[in-house]
Amino acid sequence: MALVSCKECGTLNSSEAENCLSCEYPIKGRSKTNLVKWFALLLALMLVIPLAFYTIQTLSTQTNVQPSVPPAK
Ligand SMILES: [Zn+2]
């Protein structure tokens, strides 16, 4: 837990607080946190999507290469 000073009045607030305790001004770090969150989400998507395509491609290739299982009878 860290203390951040309010951009408006300079009051020290908890970094977990959404608004300043003194003047209700939104804590500056919040929009930054949102930006980081969006960036992380974008990065995760950029990693997950190719990985998903690769997995699907590998699976379909494997099923194509392998002969279909002959019936037991
Ligand atoms: Zn304030």
PDB file of the backbone (N, CA, C, O) and the ligand in Angstrom, with CONECT records:
HET     ZN  A 101       1
ATOM      1  N   MET A   1       0.841  -1.207   0.000  1.00  0.00           N
ATOM      2  CA  MET A   1       0.000   0.000   0.000  1.00  0.00           C
ATOM      3  C   MET A   1       0.874   1.253   0.000  1.00  0.00           C
ATOM      4  O   MET A   1       1.807   1.362   0.795  1.00  0.00           O
ATOM      5  N   ALA A   2       0.580   2.168  -0.864  1.00  0.00           N
ATOM      6  CA  ALA A   2       1.381   3.389  -0.967  1.00  0.00           C
ATOM      7  C   ALA A   2       0.497   4.613  -0.796  1.00  0.00           C
ATOM      8  O   ALA A   2      -0.725   4.553  -0.933  1.00  0.00           O
ATOM      9  N   LEU A   3       1.148   5.715  -0.494  1.00  0.00           N
ATOM     10  CA  LEU A   3       0.407   6.967  -0.358  1.00  0.00           C
ATOM     11  C   LEU A   3       0.661   7.837  -1.581  1.00  0.00           C
ATOM     12  O   LEU A   3       1.797   7.999  -2.025  1.00  0.00           O
ATOM     13  N   VAL A   4      -0.409   8.384  -2.106  1.00  0.00           N
ATOM     14  CA  VAL A   4      -0.268   9.290  -3.242  1.00  0.00           C
ATOM     15  C   VAL A   4      -0.861  10.641  -2.857  1.00  0.00           C
ATOM     16  O   VAL A   4      -1.901  10.716  -2.203  1.00  0.00           O
ATOM     17  N   SER A   5      -0.188  11.693  -3.269  1.00  0.00           N
ATOM     18  CA  SER A   5      -0.696  13.023  -2.946  1.00  0.00           C
ATOM     19  C   SER A   5      -1.698  13.458  -3.998  1.00  0.00           C
ATOM     20  O   SER A   5      -1.500  13.223  -5.190  1.00  0.00           O
ATOM     21  N   CYS A   6      -2.755  14.081  -3.561  1.00  0.00           N
ATOM     22  CA  CYS A   6      -3.825  14.530  -4.455  1.00  0.00           C
ATOM     23  C   CYS A   6      -3.288  15.609  -5.389  1.00  0.00           C
ATOM     24  O   CYS A   6      -2.548  16.504  -4.979  1.00  0.00           O
ATOM     25  N   LYS A   7      -3.678  15.500  -6.635  1.00  0.00           N
ATOM     26  CA  LYS A   7      -3.231  16.457  -7.649  1.00  0.00           C
ATOM     27  C   LYS A   7      -3.835  17.847  -7.391  1.00  0.00           C
ATOM     28  O   LYS A   7      -3.244  18.871  -7.732  1.00  0.00           O
ATOM     29  N   GLU A   8      -5.002  17.852  -6.792  1.00  0.00           N
ATOM     30  CA  GLU A   8      -5.712  19.109  -6.579  1.00  0.00           C
ATOM     31  C   GLU A   8      -5.314  19.825  -5.291  1.00  0.00           C
ATOM     32  O   GLU A   8      -4.948  21.000  -5.308  1.00  0.00           O
ATOM     33  N   CYS A   9      -5.394  19.075  -4.140  1.00  0.00           N
ATOM     34  CA  CYS A   9      -5.180  19.731  -2.852  1.00  0.00           C
ATOM     35  C   CYS A   9      -3.928  19.249  -2.134  1.00  0.00           C
ATOM     36  O   CYS A   9      -3.543  19.833  -1.122  1.00  0.00           O
ATOM     37  N   GLY A  10      -3.284  18.197  -2.632  1.00  0.00           N
ATOM     38  CA  GLY A  10      -2.034  17.735  -2.032  1.00  0.00           C
ATOM     39  C   GLY A  10      -2.209  16.830  -0.831  1.00  0.00           C
ATOM     40  O   GLY A  10      -1.218  16.438  -0.216  1.00  0.00           O
ATOM     41  N   THR A  11      -3.427  16.487  -0.481  1.00  0.00           N
ATOM     42  CA  THR A  11      -3.677  15.574   0.639  1.00  0.00           C
ATOM     43  C   THR A  11      -3.161  14.184   0.292  1.00  0.00           C
ATOM     44  O   THR A  11      -3.331  13.706  -0.830  1.00  0.00           O
ATOM     45  N   LEU A  12      -2.523  13.536   1.279  1.00  0.00           N
ATOM     46  CA  LEU A  12      -2.034  12.186   1.046  1.00  0.00           C
ATOM     47  C   LEU A  12      -3.187  11.200   1.178  1.00  0.00           C
ATOM     48  O   LEU A  12      -3.889  11.172   2.189  1.00  0.00           O
ATOM     49  N   ASN A  13      -3.366  10.397   0.143  1.00  0.00           N
ATOM     50  CA  ASN A  13      -4.423   9.387   0.148  1.00  0.00           C
ATOM     51  C   ASN A  13      -3.821   8.021  -0.107  1.00  0.00           C
ATOM     52  O   ASN A  13      -2.716   7.913  -0.638  1.00  0.00           O
ATOM     53  N   SER A  14      -4.542   6.980   0.268  1.00  0.00           N
ATOM     54  CA  SER A  14      -4.127   5.623  -0.049  1.00  0.00           C
ATOM     55  C   SER A  14      -4.208   5.437  -1.564  1.00  0.00           C
ATOM     56  O   SER A  14      -5.116   5.956  -2.215  1.00  0.00           O
ATOM     57  N   SER A  15      -3.260   4.700  -2.111  1.00  0.00           N
ATOM     58  CA  SER A  15      -3.263   4.458  -3.556  1.00  0.00           C
ATOM     59  C   SER A  15      -4.457   3.602  -3.957  1.00  0.00           C
ATOM     60  O   SER A  15      -4.821   3.532  -5.131  1.00  0.00           O
ATOM     61  N   GLU A  16      -5.064   2.950  -2.961  1.00  0.00           N
ATOM     62  CA  GLU A  16      -6.239   2.129  -3.250  1.00  0.00           C
ATOM     63  C   GLU A  16      -7.519   2.950  -3.305  1.00  0.00           C
ATOM     64  O   GLU A  16      -8.546   2.484  -3.797  1.00  0.00           O
ATOM     65  N   ALA A  17      -7.447   4.187  -2.791  1.00  0.00           N
ATOM     66  CA  ALA A  17      -8.628   5.041  -2.790  1.00  0.00           C
ATOM     67  C   ALA A  17      -8.932   5.527  -4.203  1.00  0.00           C
ATOM     68  O   ALA A  17      -8.022   5.825  -4.977  1.00  0.00           O
ATOM     69  N   GLU A  18     -10.213   5.602  -4.528  1.00  0.00           N
ATOM     70  CA  GLU A  18     -10.596   6.050  -5.872  1.00  0.00           C
ATOM     71  C   GLU A  18     -10.612   7.570  -5.954  1.00  0.00           C
ATOM     72  O   GLU A  18     -10.222   8.153  -6.966  1.00  0.00           O
ATOM     73  N   ASN A  19     -11.077   8.217  -4.858  1.00  0.00           N
ATOM     74  CA  ASN A  19     -11.153   9.670  -4.846  1.00  0.00           C
ATOM     75  C   ASN A  19     -10.411  10.215  -3.641  1.00  0.00           C
ATOM     76  O   ASN A  19     -10.189   9.508  -2.657  1.00  0.00           O
ATOM     77  N   CYS A  20     -10.026  11.489  -3.730  1.00  0.00           N
ATOM     78  CA  CYS A  20      -9.354  12.157  -2.624  1.00  0.00           C
ATOM     79  C   CYS A  20     -10.302  12.244  -1.433  1.00  0.00           C
ATOM     80  O   CYS A  20     -11.484  12.552  -1.585  1.00  0.00           O
ATOM     81  N   LEU A  21      -9.761  11.965  -0.235  1.00  0.00           N
ATOM     82  CA  LEU A  21     -10.590  12.027   0.974  1.00  0.00           C
ATOM     83  C   LEU A  21     -11.011  13.465   1.269  1.00  0.00           C
ATOM     84  O   LEU A  21     -12.067  13.704   1.854  1.00  0.00           O
ATOM     85  N   SER A  22     -10.185  14.409   0.863  1.00  0.00           N
ATOM     86  CA  SER A  22     -10.430  15.809   1.209  1.00  0.00           C
ATOM     87  C   SER A  22     -11.327  16.513   0.189  1.00  0.00           C
ATOM     88  O   SER A  22     -12.285  17.190   0.563  1.00  0.00           O
ATOM     89  N   CYS A  23     -11.012  16.349  -1.107  1.00  0.00           N
ATOM     90  CA  CYS A  23     -11.737  17.133  -2.115  1.00  0.00           C
ATOM     91  C   CYS A  23     -12.463  16.267  -3.136  1.00  0.00           C
ATOM     92  O   CYS A  23     -13.046  16.793  -4.084  1.00  0.00           O
ATOM     93  N   GLU A  24     -12.436  14.932  -2.957  1.00  0.00           N
ATOM     94  CA  GLU A  24     -13.164  14.005  -3.843  1.00  0.00           C
ATOM     95  C   GLU A  24     -12.610  13.976  -5.267  1.00  0.00           C
ATOM     96  O   GLU A  24     -13.241  13.432  -6.173  1.00  0.00           O
ATOM     97  N   TYR A  25     -11.440  14.559  -5.458  1.00  0.00           N
ATOM     98  CA  TYR A  25     -10.841  14.554  -6.793  1.00  0.00           C
ATOM     99  C   TYR A  25     -10.357  13.135  -7.106  1.00  0.00           C
ATOM    100  O   TYR A  25      -9.731  12.502  -6.257  1.00  0.00           O
ATOM    101  N   PRO A  26     -10.637  12.626  -8.312  1.00  0.00           N
ATOM    102  CA  PRO A  26     -10.186  11.266  -8.656  1.00  0.00           C
ATOM    103  C   PRO A  26      -8.675  11.150  -8.578  1.00  0.00           C
ATOM    104  O   PRO A  26      -7.952  12.009  -9.083  1.00  0.00           O
ATOM    105  N   ILE A  27      -8.198  10.082  -7.941  1.00  0.00           N
ATOM    106  CA  ILE A  27      -6.758   9.875  -7.800  1.00  0.00           C
ATOM    107  C   ILE A  27      -6.146   9.654  -9.188  1.00  0.00           C
ATOM    108  O   ILE A  27      -6.686   8.924 -10.020  1.00  0.00           O
ATOM    109  N   LYS A  28      -5.025  10.297  -9.402  1.00  0.00           N
ATOM    110  CA  LYS A  28      -4.386  10.316 -10.718  1.00  0.00           C
ATOM    111  C   LYS A  28      -4.035   8.914 -11.225  1.00  0.00           C
ATOM    112  O   LYS A  28      -4.161   8.610 -12.411  1.00  0.00           O
ATOM    113  N   GLY A  29      -3.591   8.074 -10.289  1.00  0.00           N
ATOM    114  CA  GLY A  29      -3.089   6.749 -10.683  1.00  0.00           C
ATOM    115  C   GLY A  29      -4.142   5.859 -11.305  1.00  0.00           C
ATOM    116  O   GLY A  29      -3.805   4.871 -11.957  1.00  0.00           O
ATOM    117  N   ARG A  30      -5.407   6.185 -11.121  1.00  0.00           N
ATOM    118  CA  ARG A  30      -6.466   5.277 -11.556  1.00  0.00           C
ATOM    119  C   ARG A  30      -6.519   5.135 -13.079  1.00  0.00           C
ATOM    120  O   ARG A  30      -6.598   4.021 -13.596  1.00  0.00           O
ATOM    121  N   SER A  31      -6.475   6.251 -13.789  1.00  0.00           N
ATOM    122  CA  SER A  31      -6.527   6.186 -15.250  1.00  0.00           C
ATOM    123  C   SER A  31      -5.291   5.476 -15.796  1.00  0.00           C
ATOM    124  O   SER A  31      -5.352   4.768 -16.802  1.00  0.00           O
ATOM    125  N   LYS A  32      -4.169   5.683 -15.108  1.00  0.00           N
ATOM    126  CA  LYS A  32      -2.932   5.031 -15.515  1.00  0.00           C
ATOM    127  C   LYS A  32      -3.065   3.513 -15.349  1.00  0.00           C
ATOM    128  O   LYS A  32      -2.640   2.737 -16.205  1.00  0.00           O
ATOM    129  N   THR A  33      -3.664   3.114 -14.226  1.00  0.00           N
ATOM    130  CA  THR A  33      -3.877   1.696 -13.958  1.00  0.00           C
ATOM    131  C   THR A  33      -4.770   1.097 -15.043  1.00  0.00           C
ATOM    132  O   THR A  33      -4.522  -0.009 -15.523  1.00  0.00           O
ATOM    133  N   ASN A  34      -5.808   1.838 -15.424  1.00  0.00           N
ATOM    134  CA  ASN A  34      -6.695   1.362 -16.484  1.00  0.00           C
ATOM    135  C   ASN A  34      -5.934   1.179 -17.792  1.00  0.00           C
ATOM    136  O   ASN A  34      -6.132   0.199 -18.510  1.00  0.00           O
ATOM    137  N   LEU A  35      -5.067   2.132 -18.086  1.00  0.00           N
ATOM    138  CA  LEU A  35      -4.283   2.071 -19.319  1.00  0.00           C
ATOM    139  C   LEU A  35      -3.387   0.839 -19.315  1.00  0.00           C
ATOM    140  O   LEU A  35      -3.281   0.123 -20.310  1.00  0.00           O
ATOM    141  N   VAL A  36      -2.741   0.607 -18.162  1.00  0.00           N
ATOM    142  CA  VAL A  36      -1.864  -0.561 -18.018  1.00  0.00           C
ATOM    143  C   VAL A  36      -2.682  -1.837 -18.175  1.00  0.00           C
ATOM    144  O   VAL A  36      -2.240  -2.803 -18.796  1.00  0.00           O
ATOM    145  N   LYS A  37      -3.880  -1.821 -17.603  1.00  0.00           N
ATOM    146  CA  LYS A  37      -4.750  -2.990 -17.666  1.00  0.00           C
ATOM    147  C   LYS A  37      -5.125  -3.284 -19.122  1.00  0.00           C
ATOM    148  O   LYS A  37      -5.110  -4.435 -19.558  1.00  0.00           O
ATOM    149  N   TRP A  38      -5.462  -2.220 -19.868  1.00  0.00           N
ATOM    150  CA  TRP A  38      -5.825  -2.393 -21.282  1.00  0.00           C
ATOM    151  C   TRP A  38      -4.633  -2.888 -22.092  1.00  0.00           C
ATOM    152  O   TRP A  38      -4.770  -3.733 -22.977  1.00  0.00           O
ATOM    153  N   PHE A  39      -3.466  -2.344 -21.772  1.00  0.00           N
ATOM    154  CA  PHE A  39      -2.253  -2.747 -22.481  1.00  0.00           C
ATOM    155  C   PHE A  39      -1.959  -4.217 -22.218  1.00  0.00           C
ATOM    156  O   PHE A  39      -1.592  -4.959 -23.129  1.00  0.00           O
ATOM    157  N   ALA A  40      -2.124  -4.630 -20.964  1.00  0.00           N
ATOM    158  CA  ALA A  40      -1.890  -6.024 -20.596  1.00  0.00           C
ATOM    159  C   ALA A  40      -2.883  -6.930 -21.315  1.00  0.00           C
ATOM    160  O   ALA A  40      -2.530  -8.017 -21.773  1.00  0.00           O
ATOM    161  N   LEU A  41      -4.129  -6.469 -21.407  1.00  0.00           N
ATOM    162  CA  LEU A  41      -5.170  -7.245 -22.079  1.00  0.00           C
ATOM    163  C   LEU A  41      -4.837  -7.393 -23.566  1.00  0.00           C
ATOM    164  O   LEU A  41      -4.974  -8.472 -24.143  1.00  0.00           O
ATOM    165  N   LEU A  42      -4.395  -6.284 -24.174  1.00  0.00           N
ATOM    166  CA  LEU A  42      -4.035  -6.284 -25.598  1.00  0.00           C
ATOM    167  C   LEU A  42      -2.865  -7.225 -25.838  1.00  0.00           C
ATOM    168  O   LEU A  42      -2.852  -7.997 -26.797  1.00  0.00           O
ATOM    169  N   LEU A  43      -1.881  -7.145 -24.945  1.00  0.00           N
ATOM    170  CA  LEU A  43      -0.693  -7.992 -25.049  1.00  0.00           C
ATOM    171  C   LEU A  43      -1.085  -9.457 -24.910  1.00  0.00           C
ATOM    172  O   LEU A  43      -0.596 -10.316 -25.644  1.00  0.00           O
ATOM    173  N   ALA A  44      -1.977  -9.732 -23.954  1.00  0.00           N
ATOM    174  CA  ALA A  44      -2.443 -11.102 -23.723  1.00  0.00           C
ATOM    175  C   ALA A  44      -3.169 -11.618 -24.963  1.00  0.00           C
ATOM    176  O   ALA A  44      -2.987 -12.769 -25.358  1.00  0.00           O
ATOM    177  N   LEU A  45      -3.996 -10.761 -25.578  1.00  0.00           N
ATOM    178  CA  LEU A  45      -4.723 -11.158 -26.787  1.00  0.00           C
ATOM    179  C   LEU A  45      -3.748 -11.447 -27.920  1.00  0.00           C
ATOM    180  O   LEU A  45      -3.904 -12.420 -28.658  1.00  0.00           O
ATOM    181  N   MET A  46      -2.732 -10.581 -28.046  1.00  0.00           N
ATOM    182  CA  MET A  46      -1.739 -10.757 -29.113  1.00  0.00           C
ATOM    183  C   MET A  46      -0.963 -12.056 -28.938  1.00  0.00           C
ATOM    184  O   MET A  46      -0.484 -12.642 -29.909  1.00  0.00           O
ATOM    185  N   LEU A  47      -0.845 -12.500 -27.687  1.00  0.00           N
ATOM    186  CA  LEU A  47      -0.138 -13.753 -27.423  1.00  0.00           C
ATOM    187  C   LEU A  47      -1.080 -14.946 -27.562  1.00  0.00           C
ATOM    188  O   LEU A  47      -0.697 -15.991 -28.088  1.00  0.00           O
ATOM    189  N   VAL A  48      -2.313 -14.782 -27.087  1.00  0.00           N
ATOM    190  CA  VAL A  48      -3.246 -15.908 -27.020  1.00  0.00           C
ATOM    191  C   VAL A  48      -3.785 -16.255 -28.405  1.00  0.00           C
ATOM    192  O   VAL A  48      -3.917 -17.434 -28.735  1.00  0.00           O
ATOM    193  N   ILE A  49      -4.098 -15.244 -29.221  1.00  0.00           N
ATOM    194  CA  ILE A  49      -4.706 -15.501 -30.534  1.00  0.00           C
ATOM    195  C   ILE A  49      -3.788 -16.335 -31.434  1.00  0.00           C
ATOM    196  O   ILE A  49      -4.233 -17.358 -31.953  1.00  0.00           O
ATOM    197  N   PRO A  50      -2.517 -15.938 -31.643  1.00  0.00           N
ATOM    198  CA  PRO A  50      -1.627 -16.788 -32.464  1.00  0.00           C
ATOM    199  C   PRO A  50      -1.442 -18.166 -31.865  1.00  0.00           C
ATOM    200  O   PRO A  50      -1.352 -19.159 -32.588  1.00  0.00           O
ATOM    201  N   LEU A  51      -1.384 -18.228 -30.536  1.00  0.00           N
ATOM    202  CA  LEU A  51      -1.222 -19.507 -29.853  1.00  0.00           C
ATOM    203  C   LEU A  51      -2.433 -20.398 -30.113  1.00  0.00           C
ATOM    204  O   LEU A  51      -2.292 -21.600 -30.340  1.00  0.00           O
ATOM    205  N   ALA A  52      -3.613 -19.806 -30.078  1.00  0.00           N
ATOM    206  CA  ALA A  52      -4.845 -20.560 -30.332  1.00  0.00           C
ATOM    207  C   ALA A  52      -4.854 -21.058 -31.769  1.00  0.00           C
ATOM    208  O   ALA A  52      -5.199 -22.211 -32.027  1.00  0.00           O
ATOM    209  N   PHE A  53      -4.474 -20.189 -32.711  1.00  0.00           N
ATOM    210  CA  PHE A  53      -4.427 -20.586 -34.126  1.00  0.00           C
ATOM    211  C   PHE A  53      -3.413 -21.710 -34.332  1.00  0.00           C
ATOM    212  O   PHE A  53      -3.663 -22.663 -35.070  1.00  0.00           O
ATOM    213  N   TYR A  54      -2.269 -21.581 -33.669  1.00  0.00           N
ATOM    214  CA  TYR A  54      -1.212 -22.596 -33.779  1.00  0.00           C
ATOM    215  C   TYR A  54      -1.715 -23.925 -33.246  1.00  0.00           C
ATOM    216  O   TYR A  54      -1.503 -24.973 -33.858  1.00  0.00           O
ATOM    217  N   THR A  55      -2.387 -23.875 -32.097  1.00  0.00           N
ATOM    218  CA  THR A  55      -2.912 -25.097 -31.481  1.00  0.00           C
ATOM    219  C   THR A  55      -3.932 -25.752 -32.397  1.00  0.00           C
ATOM    220  O   THR A  55      -3.900 -26.967 -32.591  1.00  0.00           O
ATOM    221  N   ILE A  56      -4.843 -24.951 -32.966  1.00  0.00           N
ATOM    222  CA  ILE A  56      -5.881 -25.479 -33.856  1.00  0.00           C
ATOM    223  C   ILE A  56      -5.232 -26.086 -35.100  1.00  0.00           C
ATOM    224  O   ILE A  56      -5.614 -27.166 -35.551  1.00  0.00           O
ATOM    225  N   GLN A  57      -4.240 -25.369 -35.647  1.00  0.00           N
ATOM    226  CA  GLN A  57      -3.550 -25.833 -36.847  1.00  0.00           C
ATOM    227  C   GLN A  57      -2.830 -27.153 -36.571  1.00  0.00           C
ATOM    228  O   GLN A  57      -2.903 -28.092 -37.364  1.00  0.00           O
ATOM    229  N   THR A  58      -2.138 -27.207 -35.441  1.00  0.00           N
ATOM    230  CA  THR A  58      -1.403 -28.419 -35.059  1.00  0.00           C
ATOM    231  C   THR A  58      -2.363 -29.582 -34.884  1.00  0.00           C
ATOM    232  O   THR A  58      -2.090 -30.694 -35.334  1.00  0.00           O
ATOM    233  N   LEU A  59      -3.482 -29.326 -34.233  1.00  0.00           N
ATOM    234  CA  LEU A  59      -4.455 -30.387 -33.987  1.00  0.00           C
ATOM    235  C   LEU A  59      -5.039 -30.889 -35.307  1.00  0.00           C
ATOM    236  O   LEU A  59      -5.179 -32.096 -35.504  1.00  0.00           O
ATOM    237  N   SER A  60      -5.380 -29.972 -36.210  1.00  0.00           N
ATOM    238  CA  SER A  60      -5.987 -30.378 -37.483  1.00  0.00           C
ATOM    239  C   SER A  60      -4.959 -31.111 -38.348  1.00  0.00           C
ATOM    240  O   SER A  60      -5.306 -32.050 -39.065  1.00  0.00           O
ATOM    241  N   THR A  61      -3.686 -30.678 -38.281  1.00  0.00           N
ATOM    242  CA  THR A  61      -2.629 -31.349 -39.029  1.00  0.00           C
ATOM    243  C   THR A  61      -2.434 -32.763 -38.517  1.00  0.00           C
ATOM    244  O   THR A  61      -2.266 -33.704 -39.292  1.00  0.00           O
ATOM    245  N   GLN A  62      -2.457 -32.897 -37.203  1.00  0.00           N
ATOM    246  CA  GLN A  62      -2.281 -34.214 -36.594  1.00  0.00           C
ATOM    247  C   GLN A  62      -3.406 -35.155 -37.008  1.00  0.00           C
ATOM    248  O   GLN A  62      -3.158 -36.325 -37.301  1.00  0.00           O
ATOM    249  N   THR A  63      -4.635 -34.658 -37.036  1.00  0.00           N
ATOM    250  CA  THR A  63      -5.763 -35.521 -37.395  1.00  0.00           C
ATOM    251  C   THR A  63      -5.709 -35.851 -38.887  1.00  0.00           C
ATOM    252  O   THR A  63      -6.169 -36.912 -39.308  1.00  0.00           O
ATOM    253  N   ASN A  64      -5.138 -34.922 -39.697  1.00  0.00           N
ATOM    254  CA  ASN A  64      -5.046 -35.180 -41.137  1.00  0.00           C
ATOM    255  C   ASN A  64      -3.980 -36.236 -41.429  1.00  0.00           C
ATOM    256  O   ASN A  64      -4.168 -37.125 -42.261  1.00  0.00           O
ATOM    257  N   VAL A  65      -2.848 -36.111 -40.714  1.00  0.00           N
ATOM    258  CA  VAL A  65      -1.722 -37.016 -40.967  1.00  0.00           C
ATOM    259  C   VAL A  65      -2.041 -38.421 -40.488  1.00  0.00           C
ATOM    260  O   VAL A  65      -1.805 -39.404 -41.192  1.00  0.00           O
ATOM    261  N   GLN A  66      -2.576 -38.499 -39.292  1.00  0.00           N
ATOM    262  CA  GLN A  66      -2.874 -39.807 -38.732  1.00  0.00           C
ATOM    263  C   GLN A  66      -4.049 -40.457 -39.468  1.00  0.00           C
ATOM    264  O   GLN A  66      -5.083 -39.818 -39.659  1.00  0.00           O
ATOM    265  N   PRO A  67      -3.906 -41.682 -39.869  1.00  0.00           N
ATOM    266  CA  PRO A  67      -5.032 -42.383 -40.517  1.00  0.00           C
ATOM    267  C   PRO A  67      -6.166 -42.571 -39.527  1.00  0.00           C
ATOM    268  O   PRO A  67      -5.957 -42.750 -38.328  1.00  0.00           O
ATOM    269  N   SER A  68      -7.358 -42.525 -40.066  1.00  0.00           N
ATOM    270  CA  SER A  68      -8.511 -42.681 -39.179  1.00  0.00           C
ATOM    271  C   SER A  68      -8.480 -44.060 -38.534  1.00  0.00           C
ATOM    272  O   SER A  68      -8.102 -45.051 -39.159  1.00  0.00           O
ATOM    273  N   VAL A  69      -8.875 -44.096 -37.307  1.00  0.00           N
ATOM    274  CA  VAL A  69      -8.803 -45.345 -36.537  1.00  0.00           C
ATOM    275  C   VAL A  69      -9.722 -46.374 -37.172  1.00  0.00           C
ATOM    276  O   VAL A  69     -10.925 -46.144 -37.291  1.00  0.00           O
ATOM    277  N   PRO A  70      -9.160 -47.517 -37.586  1.00  0.00           N
ATOM    278  CA  PRO A  70      -9.998 -48.555 -38.210  1.00  0.00           C
ATOM    279  C   PRO A  70     -10.962 -49.145 -37.191  1.00  0.00           C
ATOM    280  O   PRO A  70     -10.638 -49.253 -36.009  1.00  0.00           O
ATOM    281  N   PRO A  71     -12.123 -49.517 -37.646  1.00  0.00           N
ATOM    282  CA  PRO A  71     -13.090 -50.109 -36.701  1.00  0.00           C
ATOM    283  C   PRO A  71     -12.539 -51.418 -36.121  1.00  0.00           C
ATOM    284  O   PRO A  71     -11.857 -52.174 -36.813  1.00  0.00           O
ATOM    285  N   ALA A  72     -12.830 -51.660 -34.906  1.00  0.00           N
ATOM    286  CA  ALA A  72     -12.275 -52.811 -34.188  1.00  0.00           C
ATOM    287  C   ALA A  72     -12.769 -54.128 -34.737  1.00  0.00           C
ATOM    288  O   ALA A  72     -12.083 -55.145 -34.631  1.00  0.00           O
ATOM    289  N   LYS A  73     -13.944 -54.122 -35.319  1.00  0.00           N
ATOM    290  CA  LYS A  73     -14.526 -55.383 -35.768  1.00  0.00           C
ATOM    291  C   LYS A  73     -13.986 -55.827 -37.138  1.00  0.00           C
ATOM    292  O   LYS A  73     -14.384 -56.874 -37.648  1.00  0.00           O
TER     293      LYS A  73
HETATM  294 ZN    ZN A 101      -7.699  16.438  -2.923  1.00  0.00          ZN2+
END
